[in-house]
């Protein structure tokens, strides 16, 4: 079997495993009776205590790319880890990241201005915690590593331009086949986080077309996510402060 075809088969299984596992987890979210129900509750209880969800996610996003490299099914060049032009690539990454930030900032500032008040995004709340940016860094590394794996056979089969966007389409299709994602698109606060991640995926896919550097994609991902979440957090705090009634208003409201 040709290397690109074998890698495409691996990526197909990788995405299928994501769709099956996430939909199974969504089905099992409701309590059920019998041995299955007790087993699910046991896993849910100890999974939370042992942070098994985080461990499974890290394994899913990092282990397959490592294995395809270790077995020689893909080269570091296919994943954006080799033959890196840091001088030219960094300049292009900075320019594209700043351009992406301007576009996203304009969109999200309008969101803050027109659709207030809104529930805070979960990652926005984490960003406000001490060392909250490390969570965003971890998410950037995991997501970009998984996307790099999906992108690798597409680049070989469709070229560097169409391959990047074909991989993006495959990732978006797998996400939409996830019942949890479809549910989150209808939940205020969580929906915005899904859309922000999707918009960053589009931007980093475009960035990869020019720089072919996974590390710069991770850095751009982190910059865009952290800066937009900080902007939204600041805008929400500002809108809450300006919309809060003053003492005179409060007295007028409580008077007969």
C-alpha positions in Angstrom: 0.0 0.0 0.0 1.2 3.5 -0.9 2.4 5.6 2.1 -0.2 8.3 1.4 -3.0 5.8 1.1 -2.0 4.0 4.3 -1.8 7.3 6.1 -5.2 8.3 4.7 -6.6 5.0 6.1 -5.1 5.7 9.5 -6.6 9.2 9.5 -10.0 7.8 8.5 -9.8 5.4 11.5 -8.6 8.3 13.7 -11.6 10.4 12.8 -14.0 7.5 13.0 -12.8 6.6 16.5 -13.5 10.2 17.5 -17.0 10.2 16.1 -17.9 6.8 17.7 -16.3 7.5 21.1 -17.9 11.0 21.4 -21.3 9.8 20.4 -21.1 6.8 22.7 -20.1 9.1 25.6 -23.1 11.3 24.7 -25.5 8.4 24.8 -24.2 7.2 28.1 -24.5 10.6 29.7 -28.0 9.8 31.0 -28.3 7.4 34.0 -29.2 3.8 33.1 -30.1 0.8 35.2 -28.4 -2.6 35.6 -24.7 -3.5 35.5 -24.0 -1.1 32.6 -25.4 1.8 34.6 -23.3 0.9 37.6 -20.2 0.5 35.5 -20.8 3.9 33.8 -21.3 5.6 37.2 -18.1 4.0 38.5 -16.1 5.2 35.5 -17.6 8.7 35.8 -16.8 8.9 39.5 -13.3 7.7 39.3 -12.6 9.3 36.0 -13.3 12.7 37.5 -11.1 12.0 40.5 -8.2 10.6 38.4 -8.6 13.2 35.5 -9.1 10.3 33.1 -10.9 12.6 30.6 -7.8 14.8 30.3 -5.6 11.7 30.0 -7.8 10.2 27.3 -7.8 13.5 25.3 -4.0 13.8 25.5 -3.6 10.2 24.4 -5.9 10.7 21.5 -4.4 13.8 20.2 -0.7 13.1 20.8 -0.2 9.3 20.6 -1.4 8.7 17.0 0.9 11.4 15.5 3.8 10.0 17.5 3.1 6.4 16.3 2.8 7.3 12.6 6.2 9.0 12.9 7.7 6.2 14.9 6.5 3.5 12.4 7.7 5.6 9.5 4.2 6.0 8.0 4.6 9.8 7.9 7.7 12.0 7.9 8.3 15.0 10.2 7.9 17.1 7.0 4.4 15.9 6.6 3.4 17.1 10.0 5.2 20.4 9.8 8.1 19.4 12.1 11.1 19.5 9.7 12.7 21.6 7.0 11.5 24.8 8.9 12.3 28.2 7.6 12.1 30.1 10.9 13.0 33.5 9.7 10.6 33.7 6.7 8.0 31.6 8.5 8.0 33.7 11.7 7.5 36.9 9.7 4.6 35.4 7.7 3.1 33.9 10.9 3.2 37.2 12.7 1.6 39.0 9.8 -1.2 36.4 9.4 -1.8 36.1 13.1 -2.1 39.9 13.4 -4.4 40.0 10.4 -6.5 37.2 12.0 -6.6 39.0 15.3 -7.9 42.2 13.6 -10.7 40.3 11.8 -11.7 38.2 14.9 -11.4 41.2 17.2 -13.8 43.2 15.1 -16.3 40.2 14.9 -16.1 39.5 18.6 -16.2 43.1 19.7 -19.5 43.4 17.8 -20.7 40.3 19.6 -19.9 41.8 23.0 -21.5 45.1 22.1 -24.7 43.9 20.5 -25.4 40.6 22.4 -24.9 41.6 26.0 -25.3 40.2 28.6 -24.1 36.7 27.7 -22.9 33.7 29.7 -19.2 33.6 30.0 -17.4 31.0 27.9 -15.8 28.2 30.0 -12.3 28.9 28.6 -12.8 32.6 29.2 -13.4 31.8 32.9 -10.3 29.6 33.0 -8.2 32.4 31.5 -9.0 34.5 34.5 -7.5 32.0 36.8 -3.8 32.0 37.9 -1.8 30.3 35.1 -5.0 30.0 33.1 -3.1 30.5 29.9 -1.4 27.1 30.4 -4.7 25.5 29.8 -5.1 27.3 26.5 -1.5 26.3 25.6 -2.3 22.7 26.2 -5.5 22.9 24.1 -3.5 24.6 21.3 -0.9 21.8 21.3 -3.5 19.0 21.4 -5.8 20.4 18.7 -3.0 21.5 16.3 -1.3 18.1 16.7 -4.5 16.3 15.8 -5.1 18.6 12.9 -1.6 18.1 11.7 -2.1 14.3 11.6 -5.4 14.7 9.6 -3.6 17.1 7.3 -0.6 14.9 6.5 -2.2 12.5 3.9 -4.3 15.3 2.4 -1.1 17.2 1.7 0.4 14.2 -0.1 -2.7 13.5 -2.1 -4.1 17.0 -2.9 -1.1 19.3 -2.6 -0.2 21.9 0.0 -3.1 24.2 -0.7 -6.1 22.0 -1.3 -4.8 19.4 1.1 -4.8 21.9 4.1 -8.5 22.9 3.4 -9.5 19.3 2.6 -8.2 18.3 6.1 -10.0 21.3 7.6 -13.3 20.1 6.0 -12.7 16.6 7.4 -12.1 17.9 10.9 -15.3 20.1 10.7 -17.3 17.1 9.4 -16.1 14.9 12.3 -17.0 17.7 14.8 -20.5 18.1 13.4 -21.0 14.3 13.5 -20.4 14.6 17.3 -23.7 14.9 19.1 -22.2 16.9 21.9 -20.9 19.5 19.5 -24.3 19.8 17.9 -25.9 20.2 21.3 -23.3 22.8 22.3 -24.1 24.9 19.2 -27.5 25.5 20.8 -26.1 26.5 24.3 -25.3 30.1 24.8 -21.7 30.6 26.1 -20.6 27.2 24.9 -21.7 27.9 21.3 -19.4 30.9 21.1 -16.4 28.8 22.2 -17.1 26.2 19.5 -17.3 28.9 16.9 -14.1 30.6 18.1 -12.2 27.3 17.9 -13.6 26.7 14.4 -12.6 30.2 13.2 -9.1 29.7 14.6 -8.9 26.3 12.8 -9.6 28.1 9.5 -6.9 30.7 10.2 -4.2 28.2 11.3 -5.0 26.1 8.2 -4.4 29.1 6.1 -1.2 29.8 8.1 0.0 26.3 7.4 -0.3 26.8 3.7 2.3 29.5 3.9 4.7 28.4 6.7 4.4 24.6 6.9 5.4 24.9 10.5 3.4 23.1 13.3 5.1 25.1 16.1 4.1 28.4 14.5 0.5 27.2 14.1 0.5 26.3 17.8 1.8 29.7 18.7 -0.7 31.5 16.5 -3.5 29.4 17.9 -2.6 30.3 21.4 -2.2 34.0 20.6 -5.6 34.2 18.8 -7.5 32.2 21.5 -6.0 34.0 24.5 -6.3 37.5 23.0 -9.9 37.1 21.8 -10.9 35.5 25.1 -9.2 38.4 27.0 -11.0 40.9 24.7 -14.4 39.3 25.4 -13.7 39.1 29.1 -12.7 42.8 29.2 -15.7 43.8 27.1 -18.2 41.8 29.2 -16.8 43.3 32.4 -17.0 46.8 30.9 -20.5 46.3 29.7 -21.6 44.9 33.1 -20.0 47.9 34.9 -21.7 50.5 32.6 -25.1 48.7 32.7 -25.1 48.3 36.5 -27.5 50.8 38.1 -26.0 53.6 40.2 -27.1 54.7 43.6 -29.5 57.2 42.3 -31.0 54.7 39.9 -31.3 52.1 42.6 -33.1 54.6 44.9 -35.5 55.5 42.2 -36.3 51.9 41.4 -37.0 51.1 45.1 -39.1 54.1 45.8 -42.9 53.8 45.4 
